[in-house]
Amino acid sequence: MSAAKCAECARLEREREAARAARDMSRVTDCNVLIKRHPDHSKQPAPAGRGRG
Ligand SMILES: [Zn+2]
């Protein structure tokens, strides 16, 4: 629904779907935790060409 937060979370979400399809609740919970704990959401990707050189 909403745009992917980051590549890692996008990958985790896909894995979570696969895990749920496989009825692997342990893995589903694992993915949920990893997604929630992912700290890269606040930070934005540094713009190339700008910054301290
Ligand atoms: Zn993330």
N, CA, C, O and the ligand as a Tripos MOL2 file, in Angstrom:
@<TRIPOS>MOLECULE
protein
  213   211    54     0     0
PROTEIN
NO_CHARGES

@<TRIPOS>ATOM
      1 N           0.8510   -1.2020    0.0000 N.3       1 MET1
      2 CA          0.0000    0.0000    0.0000 C.3       1 MET1
      3 C           0.8790    1.2430    0.0000 C.2       1 MET1
      4 O           0.9870    1.9290   -1.0160 O.2       1 MET1
      5 N           1.4990    1.5300    1.1190 N.am      2 SER2
      6 CA          2.3800    2.6930    1.1520 C.3       2 SER2
      7 C           3.7080    2.3580    0.4860 C.2       2 SER2
      8 O           4.0660    1.1930    0.3160 O.2       2 SER2
      9 N           4.4120    3.3930    0.1220 N.am      3 ALA3
     10 CA          5.6890    3.1790   -0.5500 C.3       3 ALA3
     11 C           6.6680    2.4510    0.3750 C.2       3 ALA3
     12 O           6.5900    2.5500    1.5990 O.2       3 ALA3
     13 N           7.5560    1.7460   -0.2310 N.am      4 ALA4
     14 CA          8.5420    1.0010    0.5620 C.3       4 ALA4
     15 C           9.4100    1.9710    1.3420 C.2       4 ALA4
     16 O           9.8450    3.0010    0.8290 O.2       4 ALA4
     17 N           9.6520    1.6110    2.6120 N.am      5 LYS5
     18 CA         10.4610    2.4880    3.4470 C.3       5 LYS5
     19 C          11.8990    2.4700    2.9780 C.2       5 LYS5
     20 O          12.5350    3.5150    2.8380 O.2       5 LYS5
     21 N          12.3950    1.2940    2.7420 N.am      6 CYS6
     22 CA         13.7570    1.1590    2.2710 C.3       6 CYS6
     23 C          13.9250   -0.2200    1.6380 C.2       6 CYS6
     24 O          13.0480   -1.0770    1.7510 O.2       6 CYS6
     25 N          15.0270   -0.4170    0.9900 N.am      7 ALA7
     26 CA         15.2480   -1.6760    0.2900 C.3       7 ALA7
     27 C          15.2120   -2.8490    1.2620 C.2       7 ALA7
     28 O          14.6650   -3.9100    0.9590 O.2       7 ALA7
     29 N          15.8000   -2.6390    2.4270 N.am      8 GLU8
     30 CA         15.8500   -3.7200    3.4120 C.3       8 GLU8
     31 C          14.4460   -4.0950    3.8570 C.2       8 GLU8
     32 O          14.1010   -5.2770    3.8970 O.2       8 GLU8
     33 N          13.6380   -3.1060    4.1900 N.am      9 CYS9
     34 CA         12.2880   -3.3900    4.6400 C.3       9 CYS9
     35 C          11.4650   -4.0090    3.5130 C.2       9 CYS9
     36 O          10.6570   -4.9070    3.7510 O.2       9 CYS9
     37 N          11.6660   -3.5380    2.3130 N.am     10 ALA10
     38 CA         10.9420   -4.1040    1.1670 C.3      10 ALA10
     39 C          11.2630   -5.5850    1.0400 C.2      10 ALA10
     40 O          10.3940   -6.4130    0.7680 O.2      10 ALA10
     41 N          12.5230   -5.8870    1.2450 N.am     11 ARG11
     42 CA         12.9350   -7.2840    1.1600 C.3      11 ARG11
     43 C          12.3230   -8.0890    2.3110 C.2      11 ARG11
     44 O          11.8750   -9.2210    2.1240 O.2      11 ARG11
     45 N          12.3130   -7.4920    3.4890 N.am     12 LEU12
     46 CA         11.7720   -8.1820    4.6560 C.3      12 LEU12
     47 C          10.2750   -8.4090    4.4870 C.2      12 LEU12
     48 O           9.7500   -9.4550    4.8690 O.2      12 LEU12
     49 N           9.6020   -7.4360    3.9190 N.am     13 GLU13
     50 CA          8.1640   -7.5870    3.7240 C.3      13 GLU13
     51 C           7.8700   -8.7370    2.7590 C.2      13 GLU13
     52 O           6.9320   -9.5100    2.9530 O.2      13 GLU13
     53 N           8.6760   -8.8270    1.7430 N.am     14 ARG14
     54 CA          8.4930   -9.9250    0.7950 C.3      14 ARG14
     55 C           8.7650  -11.2670    1.4720 C.2      14 ARG14
     56 O           8.0540  -12.2500    1.2620 O.2      14 ARG14
     57 N           9.8010  -11.2730    2.2780 N.am     15 GLU15
     58 CA         10.1390  -12.5190    2.9760 C.3      15 GLU15
     59 C           9.0390  -12.8890    3.9620 C.2      15 GLU15
     60 O           8.7220  -14.0620    4.1580 O.2      15 GLU15
     61 N           8.4670  -11.8590    4.5770 N.am     16 ARG16
     62 CA          7.3910  -12.1180    5.5310 C.3      16 ARG16
     63 C           6.1910  -12.7500    4.8140 C.2      16 ARG16
     64 O           5.5600  -13.6730    5.3280 O.2      16 ARG16
     65 N           5.8970  -12.2390    3.6320 N.am     17 GLU17
     66 CA          4.7950  -12.8120    2.8600 C.3      17 GLU17
     67 C           5.0700  -14.2780    2.5360 C.2      17 GLU17
     68 O           4.1840  -15.1270    2.6350 O.2      17 GLU17
     69 N           6.3020  -14.5560    2.1490 N.am     18 ALA18
     70 CA          6.6820  -15.9240    1.8200 C.3      18 ALA18
     71 C           6.5900  -16.8080    3.0540 C.2      18 ALA18
     72 O           6.1260  -17.9460    2.9880 O.2      18 ALA18
     73 N           7.0380  -16.2680    4.1780 N.am     19 ALA19
     74 CA          7.0050  -17.0310    5.4140 C.3      19 ALA19
     75 C           5.5560  -17.3180    5.8190 C.2      19 ALA19
     76 O           5.2290  -18.4090    6.2850 O.2      19 ALA19
     77 N           4.7130  -16.3260    5.6300 N.am     20 ARG20
     78 CA          3.3050  -16.5250    5.9960 C.3      20 ARG20
     79 C           2.6680  -17.5770    5.0880 C.2      20 ARG20
     80 O           1.8640  -18.4020    5.5220 O.2      20 ARG20
     81 N           3.0540  -17.5200    3.8200 N.am     21 ALA21
     82 CA          2.5430  -18.5130    2.8680 C.3      21 ALA21
     83 C           2.9810  -19.9100    3.2740 C.2      21 ALA21
     84 O           2.2630  -20.8890    3.0670 O.2      21 ALA21
     85 N           4.1750  -19.9860    3.8570 N.am     22 ALA22
     86 CA          4.6980  -21.2780    4.2890 C.3      22 ALA22
     87 C           4.2360  -21.6170    5.7070 C.2      22 ALA22
     88 O           4.6360  -22.6350    6.2730 O.2      22 ALA22
     89 N           3.3890  -20.7530    6.2750 N.am     23 ARG23
     90 CA          2.8560  -20.9500    7.6300 C.3      23 ARG23
     91 C           3.9940  -21.0200    8.6490 C.2      23 ARG23
     92 O           3.9290  -21.7550    9.6340 O.2      23 ARG23
     93 N           5.0200  -20.2460    8.3850 N.am     24 ASP24
     94 CA          6.1600  -20.2230    9.3090 C.3      24 ASP24
     95 C           6.0260  -18.9780   10.1880 C.2      24 ASP24
     96 O           6.6490  -17.9480    9.9290 O.2      24 ASP24
     97 N           5.2150  -19.0920   11.2140 N.am     25 MET25
     98 CA          4.9110  -17.9340   12.0500 C.3      25 MET25
     99 C           6.1590  -17.3900   12.7500 C.2      25 MET25
    100 O           6.2690  -16.1910   13.0040 O.2      25 MET25
    101 N           7.0780  -18.2760   13.0520 N.am     26 SER26
    102 CA          8.3190  -17.8280   13.6930 C.3      26 SER26
    103 C           9.0410  -16.8400   12.7960 C.2      26 SER26
    104 O           9.5260  -15.8040   13.2490 O.2      26 SER26
    105 N           9.1020  -17.1750   11.5240 N.am     27 ARG27
    106 CA          9.7880  -16.3060   10.5690 C.3      27 ARG27
    107 C           8.9860  -15.0320   10.3360 C.2      27 ARG27
    108 O           9.5550  -13.9550   10.1590 O.2      27 ARG27
    109 N           7.6700  -15.1620   10.3360 N.am     28 VAL28
    110 CA          6.8200  -13.9820   10.1530 C.3      28 VAL28
    111 C           7.0720  -12.9850   11.2760 C.2      28 VAL28
    112 O           7.2380  -11.7890   11.0330 O.2      28 VAL28
    113 N           7.0980  -13.4840   12.4960 N.am     29 THR29
    114 CA          7.3590  -12.6140   13.6420 C.3      29 THR29
    115 C           8.7480  -12.0120   13.5530 C.2      29 THR29
    116 O           8.9560  -10.8410   13.8710 O.2      29 THR29
    117 N           9.6840  -12.8180   13.1200 N.am     30 ASP30
    118 CA         11.0550  -12.3370   12.9800 C.3      30 ASP30
    119 C          11.1160  -11.1690   12.0110 C.2      30 ASP30
    120 O          11.7570  -10.1540   12.2820 O.2      30 ASP30
    121 N          10.4530  -11.3200   10.8970 N.am     31 CYS31
    122 CA         10.4630  -10.2590    9.8840 C.3      31 CYS31
    123 C           9.7740   -9.0140   10.4350 C.2      31 CYS31
    124 O          10.2310   -7.8950   10.2010 O.2      31 CYS31
    125 N           8.6810   -9.2040   11.1620 N.am     32 ASN32
    126 CA          7.9740   -8.0590   11.7270 C.3      32 ASN32
    127 C           8.8760   -7.2790   12.6670 C.2      32 ASN32
    128 O           8.9070   -6.0490   12.6430 O.2      32 ASN32
    129 N           9.6000   -8.0000   13.4830 N.am     33 VAL33
    130 CA         10.5010   -7.3510   14.4370 C.3      33 VAL33
    131 C          11.6020   -6.6040   13.6970 C.2      33 VAL33
    132 O          11.9220   -5.4620   14.0260 O.2      33 VAL33
    133 N          12.1670   -7.2490   12.7140 N.am     34 LEU34
    134 CA         13.2620   -6.6350   11.9680 C.3      34 LEU34
    135 C          12.7860   -5.3570   11.2800 C.2      34 LEU34
    136 O          13.4980   -4.3540   11.2500 O.2      34 LEU34
    137 N          11.5770   -5.4070   10.7300 N.am     35 ILE35
    138 CA         11.0400   -4.2380   10.0340 C.3      35 ILE35
    139 C          10.8030   -3.1010   11.0280 C.2      35 ILE35
    140 O          11.1090   -1.9420   10.7490 O.2      35 ILE35
    141 N          10.2580   -3.4480   12.1780 N.am     36 LYS36
    142 CA          9.9490   -2.4090   13.1710 C.3      36 LYS36
    143 C          11.2140   -1.8090   13.7500 C.2      36 LYS36
    144 O          11.2750   -0.6170   14.0520 O.2      36 LYS36
    145 N          12.2140   -2.6460   13.8970 N.am     37 ARG37
    146 CA         13.4450   -2.1630   14.5270 C.3      37 ARG37
    147 C          14.3920   -1.5090   13.5370 C.2      37 ARG37
    148 O          15.4350   -0.9780   13.9180 O.2      37 ARG37
    149 N          14.0260   -1.5500   12.2750 N.am     38 HIS38
    150 CA         14.9490   -0.9790   11.2960 C.3      38 HIS38
    151 C          15.0750    0.5230   11.5240 C.2      38 HIS38
    152 O          14.0760    1.2400   11.4720 O.2      38 HIS38
    153 N          16.2640    0.9970   11.7700 N.am     39 PRO39
    154 CA         16.5000    2.3840   12.1450 C.3      39 PRO39
    155 C          16.7620    3.2980   10.9490 C.2      39 PRO39
    156 O          16.9880    4.4940   11.1290 O.2      39 PRO39
    157 N          16.7340    2.7650    9.7630 N.am     40 ASP40
    158 CA         17.1160    3.5700    8.5970 C.3      40 ASP40
    159 C          15.9460    4.3670    8.0390 C.2      40 ASP40
    160 O          16.0710    4.9500    6.9620 O.2      40 ASP40
    161 N          14.8230    4.4130    8.7290 N.am     41 HIS41
    162 CA         13.6530    5.1050    8.1960 C.3      41 HIS41
    163 C          13.7400    6.6020    8.4330 C.2      41 HIS41
    164 O          13.3140    7.3900    7.5890 O.2      41 HIS41
    165 N          14.2780    6.9950    9.5540 N.am     42 SER42
    166 CA         14.3880    8.4200    9.8540 C.3      42 SER42
    167 C          15.4060    9.0850    8.9480 C.2      42 SER42
    168 O          15.2300   10.2090    8.4770 O.2      42 SER42
    169 N          16.4740    8.3430    8.7270 N.am     43 LYS43
    170 CA         17.5460    8.9050    7.9050 C.3      43 LYS43
    171 C          17.1920    8.8250    6.4240 C.2      43 LYS43
    172 O          16.5320    7.8940    5.9620 O.2      43 LYS43
    173 N          17.6470    9.8180    5.7170 N.am     44 GLN44
    174 CA         17.4380    9.8130    4.2770 C.3      44 GLN44
    175 C          18.7680    9.5610    3.5830 C.2      44 GLN44
    176 O          19.8270    9.9260    4.0950 O.2      44 GLN44
    177 N          18.7060    8.9370    2.4230 N.am     45 PRO45
    178 CA         19.9350    8.6660    1.6820 C.3      45 PRO45
    179 C          20.6620    9.9460    1.3270 C.2      45 PRO45
    180 O          20.0720   10.8700    0.7670 O.2      45 PRO45
    181 N          21.9160   10.0000    1.6460 N.am     46 ALA46
    182 CA         22.7070   11.1940    1.3980 C.3      46 ALA46
    183 C          22.7220   11.5220   -0.0880 C.2      46 ALA46
    184 O          23.0190   10.6650   -0.9200 O.2      46 ALA46
    185 N          22.4040   12.7540   -0.4090 N.am     47 PRO47
    186 CA         22.3940   13.1800   -1.8120 C.3      47 PRO47
    187 C          23.7960   13.1790   -2.4020 C.2      47 PRO47
    188 O          24.7270   13.7370   -1.8210 O.2      47 PRO47
    189 N          23.9340   12.5670   -3.5250 N.am     48 ALA48
    190 CA         25.2650   12.4840   -4.1390 C.3      48 ALA48
    191 C          25.6840   13.8430   -4.6620 C.2      48 ALA48
    192 O          24.8690   14.5940   -5.1980 O.2      48 ALA48
    193 N          26.9220   14.1450   -4.5070 N.am     49 GLY49
    194 CA         27.4650   15.4030   -5.0370 C.3      49 GLY49
    195 C          27.3510   16.5470   -4.0720 C.2      49 GLY49
    196 O          27.8670   17.6330   -4.3360 O.2      49 GLY49
    197 N          26.6630   16.3230   -2.9150 N.am     50 ARG50
    198 CA         26.5100   17.4100   -1.9590 C.3      50 ARG50
    199 C          27.0200   16.9850   -0.5880 C.2      50 ARG50
    200 O          26.7880   15.8490   -0.1750 O.2      50 ARG50
    201 N          27.6930   17.8510    0.1080 N.am     51 GLY51
    202 CA         28.2180   17.4940    1.4190 C.3      51 GLY51
    203 C          29.6700   17.9180    1.5480 C.2      51 GLY51
    204 O          30.2100   18.6670    0.7340 O.2      51 GLY51
    205 N          30.2730   17.4060    2.6070 N.am     52 ARG52
    206 CA         31.6730   17.7720    2.8070 C.3      52 ARG52
    207 C          32.5570   16.9830    1.8680 C.2      52 ARG52
    208 O          32.4740   15.7580    1.7830 O.2      52 ARG52
    209 N          33.3570   17.6700    1.2070 N.am     53 GLY53
    210 CA         34.1950   16.9910    0.2470 C.3      53 GLY53
    211 C          35.5740   16.9670    0.7580 C.2      53 GLY53
    212 O          36.4680   16.4340    0.0990 O.2      53 GLY53
    213 ZN         13.8220   -0.2060    6.7440 Zn       54 ZN54
@<TRIPOS>BOND
     1     1     2 1
     2     2     3 1
     3     3     4 2
     4     3     5 am
     5     5     6 1
     6     6     7 1
     7     7     8 2
     8     7     9 am
     9     9    10 1
    10    10    11 1
    11    11    12 2
    12    11    13 am
    13    13    14 1
    14    14    15 1
    15    15    16 2
    16    15    17 am
    17    17    18 1
    18    18    19 1
    19    19    20 2
    20    19    21 am
    21    21    22 1
    22    22    23 1
    23    23    24 2
    24    23    25 am
    25    25    26 1
    26    26    27 1
    27    27    28 2
    28    27    29 am
    29    29    30 1
    30    30    31 1
    31    31    32 2
    32    31    33 am
    33    33    34 1
    34    34    35 1
    35    35    36 2
    36    35    37 am
    37    37    38 1
    38    38    39 1
    39    39    40 2
    40    39    41 am
    41    41    42 1
    42    42    43 1
    43    43    44 2
    44    43    45 am
    45    45    46 1
    46    46    47 1
    47    47    48 2
    48    47    49 am
    49    49    50 1
    50    50    51 1
    51    51    52 2
    52    51    53 am
    53    53    54 1
    54    54    55 1
    55    55    56 2
    56    55    57 am
    57    57    58 1
    58    58    59 1
    59    59    60 2
    60    59    61 am
    61    61    62 1
    62    62    63 1
    63    63    64 2
    64    63    65 am
    65    65    66 1
    66    66    67 1
    67    67    68 2
    68    67    69 am
    69    69    70 1
    70    70    71 1
    71    71    72 2
    72    71    73 am
    73    73    74 1
    74    74    75 1
    75    75    76 2
    76    75    77 am
    77    77    78 1
    78    78    79 1
    79    79    80 2
    80    79    81 am
    81    81    82 1
    82    82    83 1
    83    83    84 2
    84    83    85 am
    85    85    86 1
    86    86    87 1
    87    87    88 2
    88    87    89 am
    89    89    90 1
    90    90    91 1
    91    91    92 2
    92    91    93 am
    93    93    94 1
    94    94    95 1
    95    95    96 2
    96    95    97 am
    97    97    98 1
    98    98    99 1
    99    99   100 2
   100    99   101 am
   101   101   102 1
   102   102   103 1
   103   103   104 2
   104   103   105 am
   105   105   106 1
   106   106   107 1
   107   107   108 2
   108   107   109 am
   109   109   110 1
   110   110   111 1
   111   111   112 2
   112   111   113 am
   113   113   114 1
   114   114   115 1
   115   115   116 2
   116   115   117 am
   117   117   118 1
   118   118   119 1
   119   119   120 2
   120   119   121 am
   121   121   122 1
   122   122   123 1
   123   123   124 2
   124   123   125 am
   125   125   126 1
   126   126   127 1
   127   127   128 2
   128   127   129 am
   129   129   130 1
   130   130   131 1
   131   131   132 2
   132   131   133 am
   133   133   134 1
   134   134   135 1
   135   135   136 2
   136   135   137 am
   137   137   138 1
   138   138   139 1
   139   139   140 2
   140   139   141 am
   141   141   142 1
   142   142   143 1
   143   143   144 2
   144   143   145 am
   145   145   146 1
   146   146   147 1
   147   147   148 2
   148   147   149 am
   149   149   150 1
   150   150   151 1
   151   151   152 2
   152   151   153 am
   153   153   154 1
   154   154   155 1
   155   155   156 2
   156   155   157 am
   157   157   158 1
   158   158   159 1
   159   159   160 2
   160   159   161 am
   161   161   162 1
   162   162   163 1
   163   163   164 2
   164   163   165 am
   165   165   166 1
   166   166   167 1
   167   167   168 2
   168   167   169 am
   169   169   170 1
   170   170   171 1
   171   171   172 2
   172   171   173 am
   173   173   174 1
   174   174   175 1
   175   175   176 2
   176   175   177 am
   177   177   178 1
   178   178   179 1
   179   179   180 2
   180   179   181 am
   181   181   182 1
   182   182   183 1
   183   183   184 2
   184   183   185 am
   185   185   186 1
   186   186   187 1
   187   187   188 2
   188   187   189 am
   189   189   190 1
   190   190   191 1
   191   191   192 2
   192   191   193 am
   193   193   194 1
   194   194   195 1
   195   195   196 2
   196   195   197 am
   197   197   198 1
   198   198   199 1
   199   199   200 2
   200   199   201 am
   201   201   202 1
   202   202   203 1
   203   203   204 2
   204   203   205 am
   205   205   206 1
   206   206   207 1
   207   207   208 2
   208   207   209 am
   209   209   210 1
   210   210   211 1
   211   211   212 2
@<TRIPOS>SUBSTRUCTURE
     1 MET1         2 RESIDUE 1 A MET
     2 SER2         6 RESIDUE 1 A SER
     3 ALA3        10 RESIDUE 1 A ALA
     4 ALA4        14 RESIDUE 1 A ALA
     5 LYS5        18 RESIDUE 1 A LYS
     6 CYS6        22 RESIDUE 1 A CYS
     7 ALA7        26 RESIDUE 1 A ALA
     8 GLU8        30 RESIDUE 1 A GLU
     9 CYS9        34 RESIDUE 1 A CYS
    10 ALA10       38 RESIDUE 1 A ALA
    11 ARG11       42 RESIDUE 1 A ARG
    12 LEU12       46 RESIDUE 1 A LEU
    13 GLU13       50 RESIDUE 1 A GLU
    14 ARG14       54 RESIDUE 1 A ARG
    15 GLU15       58 RESIDUE 1 A GLU
    16 ARG16       62 RESIDUE 1 A ARG
    17 GLU17       66 RESIDUE 1 A GLU
    18 ALA18       70 RESIDUE 1 A ALA
    19 ALA19       74 RESIDUE 1 A ALA
    20 ARG20       78 RESIDUE 1 A ARG
    21 ALA21       82 RESIDUE 1 A ALA
    22 ALA22       86 RESIDUE 1 A ALA
    23 ARG23       90 RESIDUE 1 A ARG
    24 ASP24       94 RESIDUE 1 A ASP
    25 MET25       98 RESIDUE 1 A MET
    26 SER26      102 RESIDUE 1 A SER
    27 ARG27      106 RESIDUE 1 A ARG
    28 VAL28      110 RESIDUE 1 A VAL
    29 THR29      114 RESIDUE 1 A THR
    30 ASP30      118 RESIDUE 1 A ASP
    31 CYS31      122 RESIDUE 1 A CYS
    32 ASN32      126 RESIDUE 1 A ASN
    33 VAL33      130 RESIDUE 1 A VAL
    34 LEU34      134 RESIDUE 1 A LEU
    35 ILE35      138 RESIDUE 1 A ILE
    36 LYS36      142 RESIDUE 1 A LYS
    37 ARG37      146 RESIDUE 1 A ARG
    38 HIS38      150 RESIDUE 1 A HIS
    39 PRO39      154 RESIDUE 1 A PRO
    40 ASP40      158 RESIDUE 1 A ASP
    41 HIS41      162 RESIDUE 1 A HIS
    42 SER42      166 RESIDUE 1 A SER
    43 LYS43      170 RESIDUE 1 A LYS
    44 GLN44      174 RESIDUE 1 A GLN
    45 PRO45      178 RESIDUE 1 A PRO
    46 ALA46      182 RESIDUE 1 A ALA
    47 PRO47      186 RESIDUE 1 A PRO
    48 ALA48      190 RESIDUE 1 A ALA
    49 GLY49      194 RESIDUE 1 A GLY
    50 ARG50      198 RESIDUE 1 A ARG
    51 GLY51      202 RESIDUE 1 A GLY
    52 ARG52      206 RESIDUE 1 A ARG
    53 GLY53      210 RESIDUE 1 A GLY
    54 ZN54       213 GROUP 0 **** ****
